[in-house]
Each structure stands twice: as C-alpha cells, then as structure tokens.
Amino acid sequence: MRYATFLFSISVVSENIINFVVLNELLNYMEVIKEIKSKHYIQNLIEEGEHECQDFKFKISDARKIARSISAFANNRGGSLLVGVKDNGKVVGVESDEEMYMIEQAAEIYCRPPQRVSFQSYRVEGKCVLKVDVHPANELPVKAQDDDKKWCAYYRVADENILASVLHIKVWHAMKKTAPSLIEFSEKEQILIDYLNENAEITLEEYMKIAHLSKQTAEDTLVKLCMVRTLAIRYREGRCVVVLAE
C-alpha cells in the first residue's frame, strides 16, 4: 500500500514538473513571438521616416527640449516619438524607466498647459524602443520653453518643430471664443477671396499690400475668416500662409 502511494506521489510530482516545463516553454515561445511582432511593428514605423506625425529620438537628456516636440505635436494633429532610434533609423535602445520619467516631466512641468502622453515599450533585437504618443491638445496653443526659458508655441511641419507664427497664435486664441454667426463681407474680404481663388496661398504681408491695409486690420480680417472656417493657416517653406479652407 505504501509502495503504491509512493508511486502515485512520484507520478503526480512528475506530471506537475512536466506541466511546469511545458508552461515555461509556452511562455518563452509567446515572448519570442511578441518580440518578433514588436520588431516588425517598429521597423515599419522606422521605414516611414520622420514626418509630421513622427520623430526619432536617440535619447532623452533634456526635459525642456523634449517639451518642444510635445508642444509641436500637440498644437498640430498629435504624433509619436520613437525613443531609442537614431535619425538614420538605427535602433540603439534606451533605459525606459528613466526616459519615461523625463518625458512625463516634459509634458507635465515644461508644457503649458500640461499635456497627456502615453507610453508603450517594444523589444527590438534585445533593445528597448519607447513609443510615446502625444495627443492633439484640447486647449491651444501649447507652449514650451526656448533656450532662454521664454515660453513659446511650437508647431510640427514635415519633420521639423518650428515656432508658430504670431498670426497662428492669434487664430488659436480667437478660436477659444464663440465664432460669429454672421460676418461683414466688405471689399477687403472680397479682395482676399478673389486673390485666393486665383492663387493657392497668401501671406499676411501680401494681403496688406494688395488690399492696402494696415497690419492690424489685415490680421483681424484673416483671424475672423479663420474663426468661421473660411480660411486656414498653413506653413510653406518656412513661411506662414493662409489658404482657403477645405
């Protein structure tokens, strides 16, 4: 009887060991599959290169500087930072905990108003790549500090973070107000619309010239028409331009 019980005990222990080994192998297999998927996902993003909604960061060493990227994305359509990736697309990896802490600092302390970001880490060839998603801001503009610690609004254009124009900032502030249901459509508005029906874009200075307006009057007109979604702000070759809204 004791011998039978002993054999039964050995059988149970052996079965548990086998189950543990199988489970461990399964977990290892799932981890390998996860890393393969991560690698393909990150490689696909890297192949897109840097663009309006994506930026590569070798590492995060200055929370104030990364706040400018957050500001630029938040003031546009949002975007993603791939941390641990060089400008040429080479994966070098990061220490995710330290990087996440600095990015949280950048979003919450060095952005005005504070911004919300989300993180996801991926393993690529044994290295950690941190994907940071920046969401479009609910309140514009979002500002960050420049090298002189002056608060500035940044905007993402192609693969660059640029300073938002004064006109663009005025439009953002005006958009916080209730747009007028009716606007006066006078000669100065007609000159502008006629010009844009013949040309793709116009700058503030060009509008002042063709309509013989002061800077203040021209700005007020452009801001008003942006408020009612007749016009939109765009950036072309480093210039702030106004176009007909789509």
N, C-alpha and C positions, 0 to 999 in steps of 0.2 A: 504493500500500500504506500509506504514511504517512498519507495523507488518510483512508483507511478506518479506520485505527487511531484517528486523531484524532476522527472522527465517533463511533466506538464509545465512546471515553472520555467525550465530551460526553454521549452517551446514558446512560451509567452514572451520571455525576455528576447529570444531570437527574433520573434515576429516584430516586437517593438523596435529592435535595432534595425531590422530591415526597413520598417516603415520610416524610421528616422533618416536612414541613408537615402531612401527614395525621395522623401520630402526635401532633404537637403540638396539633392541633385536637381530636383524640380525647381527649387528656389534659385539655385545657381543658373539654371537654364533660362529662367524668366529674367534674371538680372542681365544675362548676356543679350537676350532679345531686346530688353529695354534699352541697353546701351547702343545696340545696332540701330534701333529706331531713332534714338536721340541723335546719333551721328548723322544719319540721313537727313533728319529734320534740320539740324544746324547747318549741315553742308548746303542744303537747298537754300537756306536763308543767306548764307555767305555768298553763294553764286549770284544772288540778286545784287550784291554790292551795296555800297552806301547810297541812300537815296532820301527822298523827302520824309519817309516814314521809318528809316533805319540808319543807325550809326554804329560803327565799331569802336570799341574802347579797349586798348591794350591792358590798362589797369585804371583803377580809381585812386588818385593820390591827393585830390583837392576837391572837397565838397562844394566849394563856391563855383569852381569851373564846371562841375557836372550839373550844377543847378541851372547853368545857362542852356545846356542841352534840354533839360526838363522844361524850362521856360519856352524854348523854341518849339518843342513838340506840342506842349500844352496849348500854346497860342495858335497852333495850326490844327491838324486833324489827329494829333496824337502820334505815337510812334514807339519804336523799340530800340533799346541799347543792347548790343551783344558785347558783354564784358568778358575779356579773356581772348579777344580776337584782334589781331593787328590790322592796320589799314589795308595791308595787302591780302587779307583774308586768312593768314596763318593763325591756327589755334595755338595759344600758348597757355591758356588756363589761368584760373585765379583761386584765391582763398575766399570762398563765397561768403563766409560769415563776416569777415572784415569789410568786404566790398558792399554787402547789403547794409551794414551799419552806416557807412559813409554816404550811400545813396539815400537812405532814409533821412539822414541829416540834411542832405542837399534839398530833398523835397519838402521837408517839414520846417526847417530852420532858415535855409537860404533861398527859399522861394516865397514871394508874396503875391497872392495869398498862398498858404501851404497847399501842396499838391499831394495827390494819392497815386502811388505807384504799386505795381505788383511784380513779384519775382517768380522765376522758375529756373532751377538749375538742371543742366544736362551734362552727362558724361560723354566725352568725345575722345577716344583713344587714351583713356585713363585720366583725362584732364577735365576740369570743371569749367563749363561756359555758363555764365549767368545771363539770362534773358530778362531784361527789365522793361515792362510795358508802362508807358506814360499815356495817360488818358487825356482826351481833349478837355480843356478847362471849362467849368461851368461859369466862371467869372473871369472876364478878360479886361485888361491884359494881366498876364502872369509876369512878374518881374524877378530878376536875379541881379546879383552884384557884379559890376565890372572890376577891372584890375584896381581901380581907385575906390572900390567899395561904394560906387554910386549905383542906385537901383535903376535898372534898365529893362525894357521889354525886348525879348528876342523872338525871332521867327525863323522857322525852318524853310529853307528854299533849296531845292535839289539836295545836295549832300553837305550843305553849309548851314550854320547858325548865324544869322545876321541880326543887326539891330533893326527893330521895327521902326518904320518912318513915323515922323510926328503926325502926319495925316492919318496913318493907320491907327495910331493910338487914339486920336480924336474920334475916329469912327467907332472904335471899341467902347469908348466912354459914352458916346451918343447912343449906342445900341442898348445900353442899360435902361434907357428911358423908353417910354411908350412912343412908338413911331406915329407920326401924324397920319390921320386917315385921309386927309386931303393936303396937297401941297400946291403952292402957287407956281404955275408954269409960265415963266416970263421969257423974255428974249435971251437972257443969259443961259437959261436951261436949254432952250431950243438950239442955240449955237453949239452947245456941248453935245446934245444928242445928234444933231446933224453931222458934226465932226466925227463922232464915233460910228455913225452909220457908214461913213466912208473910210474910216481908219480903225485899226484894231485896238488902239490904245491912245492914252493921252496922259501927260504928266501935269502936275499942278502948275508948273511954270508955263507950259504950253497953253494951258487953258486960260491963265491970266493974260497971256499975250493975245490970243485970238479973240477973246471976249472983252479985252481992255478993262480988266477987273483988278482991284487991289487983292493982295494975298489973303486977307481976312475974308473978303466976300467970296473969293473963289473957293477957299477952304470950306466955308459954311455951306456953299451950294453943293460941293462934292459930298460932304458929310451927310447932308439932308437926303440926297439921292441914294446914298448907300444905305441909309436907315430904312428907306422904303423898298430896298432890294432892286432898284433900277440899275444901280452901278455896283461894281465890286472892285476891291483892291487886289492887285497882283504885283509880282516883282519880276522884272525882266533885266537881265544883265546888270544887276546891282541897283537898278532904278525902281522906285515905287511908281506904278502906273495905275490908271483907272480904266476899266473896261465895262462894256455893257454886261449886266448880269445874265447868266444863262437861264 
